[in-house]
């Protein structure tokens, strides 16, 4: 059990490191190409589309 806990703690630490590194790269504008890529992919836009719900529409 301790081995599993140590593994989980290491995985959480690695995830946290990459999360923080990604946030720094995006917010500090260190890689301007990354910002351009995000705009090209449409990630930064606030376009919300309504979701068509098809389950349960034709029930009587």
Secondary structure, DSSP 8 states (H G I E B T S, - for coil): -HHHHHHHHHHHHHHHHHHHHHHHHHHTTS-HHHHHHHHHHTSSS---------TTTT--
